[in-house]
Amino acid sequence: MSRVLRIKDGVAVITGAASGIGMGLAQQAAALGMRLVLADVQADALQALAKRLDTEVLVVPTDVTDADAVPDGATLRVRLA
């Protein structure tokens, strides 16, 4: 029995997406057909990345080290739907 990882049409939540590894993950996930929730403190860089990606993107400028600043999953789901 083979296992198949189904990625297309999935949703990836990526923190630190405005640069470095996070940006690379966002680009790869978009290329695989995933919808994205991108978070970073660098709002302008995050918006610029979202415009370059060929997929549905929800930009969440936030500091993930501050729990009070991070939207909960239910809020993100409503905003992405």
GUGU-505694 format. One record per residue: residue number from 1; residue in three letters; x, y, z of N, C-alpha, C, O in turn. Coordinates in Angstrom, 1 decimal, padded with zeros to 4 digits. Each point is the difference from the previous one (the first is absolute). Example, Ala and Ser with C-alpha at 12.3 -4.5 7.8 and 13.67 -1.06 7.14 Angstrom:
BEGIN
ATOM   num   residuo      n_u      n_v      n_w     ca_u     ca_v     ca_w      c_u      c_v      c_w      o_u      o_v      o_w
ATOM     1       ALA    013.2   -005.7    007.8   -000.9    001.2    000.0    000.9    001.2    000.0    001.0    000.0    000.7
ATOM     2       SER   -001.4    001.1   -001.4    000.9    001.1    000.0   -000.8    001.1    000.8    000.5    001.1    000.1
This chain:
BEGIN
ATOM   num   residuo      n_u      n_v      n_w     ca_u     ca_v     ca_w      c_u      c_v      c_w      o_u      o_v      o_w
ATOM     1       MET    000.9   -001.2    000.0   -000.9    001.2    000.0    000.9    001.2    000.0    000.9    000.2    000.8
ATOM     2       SER   -001.1    000.7   -001.7    000.8    001.2   -000.1   -000.8    001.2    000.7   -001.2    000.1   -000.1
ATOM     3       ARG    002.0    000.8    000.7   -000.6    001.2    000.6    000.2    001.1   -001.0    001.1    000.2   -000.5
ATOM     4       VAL   -002.1    000.6    000.4    000.0    001.1   -000.9   -000.2    001.3    000.8   -001.0    000.1    000.7
ATOM     5       LEU    002.0    000.8   -000.7   -000.2    001.3    000.7   -000.7    000.9   -000.9    000.5    000.3   -001.1
ATOM     6       ARG   -001.7    000.1    001.5   -000.8    000.9   -000.8    000.2    001.5    000.4   -000.3    000.4    001.1
ATOM     7       ILE    001.0    000.3   -002.0    000.3    001.4    000.3   -000.8    001.0   -000.8   -000.4    001.0    000.6
ATOM     8       LYS    000.1   -001.3   -001.8   -000.7    000.9   -000.9   -001.3    000.4    000.7   -000.8   -000.9    000.5
ATOM     9       ASP    000.4    002.1   -000.5   -001.2    000.6    000.6    000.0    000.0    001.5   -000.9    000.3    000.7
ATOM    10       GLY    002.1   -000.7   -000.1    000.1    000.0    001.5    000.3    001.5    000.4    000.2    000.8   -000.9
ATOM    11       VAL   -000.1   -000.6    002.2    000.4    001.3    000.5    001.2   -000.1    000.9    000.1   -000.9    000.8
ATOM    12       ALA    000.9    001.7   -001.1    001.2    000.1    000.8    000.0    001.3    000.8   -000.2    001.1   -000.6
ATOM    13       VAL    000.5   -001.2    001.9    000.2    001.2    000.8    001.5    000.1    000.2    000.7   -000.9    000.6
ATOM    14       ILE   -000.1    002.0   -001.0    001.5    000.2    000.0    000.3    001.2    000.7   -000.4    001.1   -000.4
ATOM    15       THR    001.2   -001.2    001.5    000.5    001.1    000.7    001.4    000.4   -000.5    000.7   -000.8   -000.5
ATOM    16       GLY   -000.4    002.1    000.7    001.3    000.4   -000.5    000.1    000.0   -001.5    001.1   -000.2   -000.6
ATOM    17       ALA   -002.3    000.4    000.0   -000.1   -000.2   -001.5    000.6    001.2   -000.8    000.1   -000.2   -001.2
ATOM    18       ALA    000.3    001.3    001.8    000.4    001.1   -000.8    001.5   -000.1   -000.4    000.4    000.7   -000.9
ATOM    19       SER    000.3   -001.7    001.4    001.4   -000.2   -000.4    000.5   -001.4    000.3   -000.7   -000.7    000.7
ATOM    20       GLY    001.9    000.4   -001.2    000.7   -001.2    000.3   -000.8   -001.3   -000.2   -000.7   -000.2   -001.0
ATOM    21       ILE    000.8   -000.7    002.0   -000.6   -001.3   -000.1   -001.5    000.1   -000.2   -000.7   -000.7   -000.8
ATOM    22       GLY    000.0    001.6    001.6   -001.4    000.2   -000.1   -000.4    000.4   -001.4   -001.0   -000.5   -000.5
ATOM    23       MET    001.7    001.4   -000.2   -000.3    000.4   -001.3    000.2   -001.2   -001.0   -000.9   -000.2   -000.9
ATOM    24       GLY    001.9   -000.5    001.1    000.2   -001.2   -000.9   -001.1   -001.0    000.2   -000.4   -000.6   -001.0
ATOM    25       LEU    000.0    000.3    002.2   -001.2   -000.9    000.2   -001.2    000.5   -000.6   -000.8   -000.7   -000.6
ATOM    26       ALA    000.5    002.0    000.7   -001.2    000.6   -000.7    000.1   -000.1   -001.5   -001.0   -000.4   -000.6
ATOM    27       GLN    002.1    000.6    000.0    000.2   -000.1   -001.4   -000.3   -001.5   -000.4   -000.6   -000.2   -001.1
ATOM    28       GLN    001.2   -000.7    001.8   -000.1   -001.4   -000.3   -001.5   -000.5    000.1   -000.5   -000.7   -000.8
ATOM    29       ALA   -000.1    001.1    001.9   -001.4   -000.4    000.3   -000.9    000.6   -001.1   -000.9   -000.7   -000.4
ATOM    30       ALA    001.1    001.9    000.0   -000.8    000.6   -001.1    000.2   -000.8   -001.3   -001.0   -000.2   -000.7
ATOM    31       ALA    002.2   -000.1    000.4    000.3   -000.8   -001.2   -000.7   -001.4    000.0   -000.3   -000.5   -001.0
ATOM    32       LEU    000.1    000.0    002.2   -000.7   -001.3    000.2   -001.5    000.1    000.0   -000.8   -001.0    000.1
ATOM    33       GLY    000.3    002.3   -000.2   -001.5    000.2   -000.1   -000.7    000.2    001.3   -001.2   -000.1    000.1
ATOM    34       MET    002.0    000.4    000.9   -000.6    000.2    001.3   -000.5    001.5    000.2    000.5    000.9   -000.6
ATOM    35       ARG   -001.5   -000.7    001.4   -000.4    001.3    000.4    000.8    000.3    001.3    000.4   -000.9    000.7
ATOM    36       LEU   -000.1    002.2   -000.5    001.0    000.4    001.0   -000.6    001.0    001.0   -000.7    000.9   -000.4
ATOM    37       VAL    001.1   -001.1    001.6   -000.1    001.0    001.1    001.4    000.4    000.4    000.7   -000.8    000.5
ATOM    38       LEU   -000.3    002.0   -000.8    001.4    000.5    000.2    000.0    001.0    001.1   -000.7    001.0    000.1
ATOM    39       ALA    001.6   -001.3    000.9    000.2    000.9    001.1    001.4    000.5    000.2    000.9   -000.8   -000.3
ATOM    40       ASP   -000.7    002.0    000.7    001.3    000.6    000.2   -000.2    001.4    000.6   -001.1    000.6   -000.2
ATOM    41       VAL    002.1   -000.1    000.9    000.0    001.4    000.5    000.3    001.0   -001.1   -000.3    001.2    000.1
ATOM    42       GLN    000.9   -001.7   -001.2    000.3    000.9   -001.1   -001.1    000.1   -001.0   -000.1   -000.7   -001.0
ATOM    43       ALA   -000.9    001.6    001.3   -001.2    000.1   -000.7    000.2    000.3   -001.5   -000.6   -000.6   -000.9
ATOM    44       ASP    001.4    001.6    000.6    000.3    000.4   -001.4    000.6   -001.2   -000.8   -000.5   -000.2   -001.2
ATOM    45       ALA    001.5   -000.4    001.7    000.6   -001.2   -000.7   -001.0   -001.1   -000.1    000.1   -000.7   -001.1
ATOM    46       LEU   -001.0    000.5    002.0   -001.0   -001.1   -000.1   -000.9    000.3   -001.1   -000.4   -000.9   -000.8
ATOM    47       GLN   -000.1    002.2    000.7   -000.9    000.4   -001.1    000.7   -000.2   -001.3   -000.7   -000.5   -001.0
ATOM    48       ALA    001.9    000.9    000.9    000.7   -000.2   -001.3    000.1   -001.4   -000.4   -000.1   -000.3   -001.2
ATOM    49       LEU    000.4   -000.6    002.1    000.1   -001.4   -000.3   -001.4   -000.5   -000.4   -000.1   -000.8   -001.0
ATOM    50       ALA   -000.9    001.1    001.7   -001.4   -000.4   -000.4   -000.3    000.3   -001.4   -000.7   -000.7   -000.7
ATOM    51       LYS    001.1    001.9    000.2   -000.3    000.5   -001.3    000.7   -000.9   -001.1   -000.4   -000.1   -001.1
ATOM    52       ARG    001.6   -000.4    001.5    000.8   -000.8   -000.9   -000.5   -001.5   -000.1    000.4   -000.6   -001.0
ATOM    53       LEU   -001.1    000.2    001.9   -000.4   -001.4    000.0   -001.3   -000.3   -000.8   -000.9    000.9    000.1
ATOM    54       ASP    000.9   -002.0   -000.8   -001.2   -000.3   -000.9   -000.9   -000.9    000.8   -000.2   -001.2   -000.5
ATOM    55       THR   -000.4    001.6    001.6   -000.9   -000.8    000.8   -000.8    001.0    000.9    000.3    001.1    000.1
ATOM    56       GLU   -001.3   -001.7    000.6   -000.8    000.8    000.9    000.9    000.2    001.3    000.5   -001.0    000.5
ATOM    57       VAL   -000.4    002.2   -000.1    000.8    000.3    001.2   -000.7    000.9    001.0   -000.6    001.0   -000.4
ATOM    58       LEU    000.7   -001.4    001.6   -000.5    000.9    001.1    001.2    000.5    000.7    000.8   -000.8    000.6
ATOM    59       VAL   -000.6    002.1   -000.6    001.1    000.6    000.7   -000.4    000.4    001.4   -001.0    000.7    000.2
ATOM    60       VAL    001.8   -001.1    000.8   -000.2    000.3    001.4    001.2    000.6    000.6    000.9   -000.6    000.5
ATOM    61       PRO   -000.8    002.0   -000.7    001.2    000.6    000.7   -000.1   -000.1    001.5   -000.9    000.6    000.6
ATOM    62       THR    001.7   -001.3    000.0    000.0   -000.3    001.4    001.3   -000.4    000.6    000.9   -000.5   -000.8
ATOM    63       ASP   -000.7    000.6    002.1    001.2   -000.5    000.7   -000.4   -001.3    000.7   -000.7    000.1    001.0
ATOM    64       VAL    001.1   -001.2   -001.6   -000.5   -001.3    000.6    000.7   -000.3    001.3   -000.4   -000.9    000.7
ATOM    65       THR    001.3    001.8   -000.2    000.5   -000.2    001.3   -000.9    000.6    001.1    000.2   -000.2    001.2
ATOM    66       ASP   -001.2    001.0   -001.7   -001.0    000.6    000.9   -001.3   -000.7   -000.2   -000.7    000.2   -000.9
ATOM    67       ALA    000.4   -001.1    001.9   -001.2   -000.9   -000.2   -001.3    000.8   -000.1   -000.9   -000.4   -000.7
ATOM    68       ASP    000.8    001.6    001.3   -001.2    000.8   -000.1   -000.1    000.7   -001.4   -001.1    000.4   -000.3
ATOM    69       ALA    002.1   -000.4   -000.4    000.0    000.7   -001.3   -000.4   -001.0   -001.2   -000.3    000.4   -001.1
ATOM    70       VAL    000.4   -001.7    001.4   -000.2   -001.0   -001.0   -001.5   -000.4    000.0   -000.6   -000.4    001.0
ATOM    71       PRO    000.0    000.5   -002.2   -001.5   -000.4   -000.2   -000.1   -001.5    000.2    000.9   -000.7   -000.3
ATOM    72       ASP   -002.1    000.3    000.9   -000.2   -001.4    000.2   -000.4   -000.7   -001.3   -000.3    000.7   -001.0
ATOM    73       GLY    000.3   -002.0    000.9   -000.2   -000.7   -001.2   -001.4    000.2   -000.5   -000.2    000.0   -001.3
ATOM    74       ALA   -000.8    000.2    002.1   -001.4    000.2   -000.5   -000.1    001.3   -000.7   -000.6    000.1   -001.0
ATOM    75       THR    001.3    000.9    001.5    000.0    001.3   -000.7    000.7   -000.1   -001.3   -000.5    000.6   -001.0
ATOM    76       LEU    001.6   -001.3    000.9    000.7   -000.2   -001.3   -000.9   -000.7   -001.0    000.0    000.3   -001.2
ATOM    77       ARG   -000.7   -001.3    001.7   -000.8   -000.9   -000.9   -001.1    000.9   -000.6   -000.3   -000.1   -001.2
ATOM    78       VAL   -000.3    000.9    001.9   -001.1    000.9   -000.5    000.6    001.0   -001.0   -000.6    000.2   -001.0
ATOM    79       ARG    001.8    000.3    001.3    000.6    001.0   -000.9    000.4   -000.7   -001.3    000.1    000.7   -001.1
ATOM    80       LEU    000.3   -001.9    001.1    000.5   -000.7   -001.2   -001.1   -000.6   -000.8    000.2   -000.3   -001.2
ATOM    81       ALA   -001.3    000.0    001.8   -001.2   -000.6   -000.7   -000.5    000.8   -001.1   -001.0   -000.4   -000.7
